[in-house]
Amino acid sequence: MKKYLVDSTADERATLQAVVRRGKTSARKVTRARILLHAARGATNAAVGGRAGYRTGTVAGACSHETIRRVLKKSASSRG
């Protein structure tokens, strides 16, 4: 089982949680934020997919370094 190490700060997790709670962004962005929050807890792709209801390929794509950087950057810019 593949596992992505998503190392995030408290501020980054707060940003992702705000994206999920706010619900005023695209479904894709909310999906990625949910996946990243689960992955930050140390779950495998299959476990994240099972909890969140996504395929493991979707989880793998959301956990790429480029996607993480892009989601956090866009979320931070929309907050302030």
N, C-alpha and C positions, 0 to 999 in steps of 0.2 A: 504494500500500500504506500503510495507516494504521499509525502507530507511536505508542505511548503512552510518554511520558517518565516513568519510574518512578525517582524520585530517593530512594534509601534509604541510611541510615547503616549502618555496619558492625554495630551492635547490632541494627538492624531485620533485616538479612540473616541474622544469626545466629539471631534469633527464628524467621524463616521456615524456615531450614534445620532447626532443631530440630523444627518442626511436621512437616516432611516425613520426617525420620528417625524420630521418635517413633512415628508411625503409630497413636496412640491417640486421634485426633480423627476427626471425620467426614470422609468421602471428599471432600465439597465443600470443606472447609477445606484439606485437603491439596492438592487440585487448584488452588485459588486460590493457595496458597503456592508451588507449583511454577511456575505461570504468572507470578507476580510476580517470582520469582527469574530466570526467563528474560528477562522484560521489562526488568528492572534492568540487564541486560547490553546493552541497546540493540537488541534484535531487533524486527522488525516483527510484527504480529499473525499474518500467514501463516507466518512463520518459527517463531514460538513455537508455533503450532498444529501445524505439521509436526513439530517436535522432540518436543513433549509429547503429540501425538496428539489435540488438541482442535480443535473448529471455531473459526473466527475470531470468531464471535459470543460464544462462551464466553470467549475471550481478552479481547475488548473489555469484557465485563461484569466480569471479574476485575480489570481495570486501571482501573476508575473510582475516582476519589478517595475516594468514600464506602466502597467495598469495601476498599480498601487500609487506610483508617483503622480500619475495623471488624475486619479480620483481625488487624492488628497489636495492636490494643487487647485483643482476646480472647486472643491468643497470649501477650501479656505478662502478663495476669492469671492465666492458667493455669500459667505458669512459676513464679510466686512466691507 
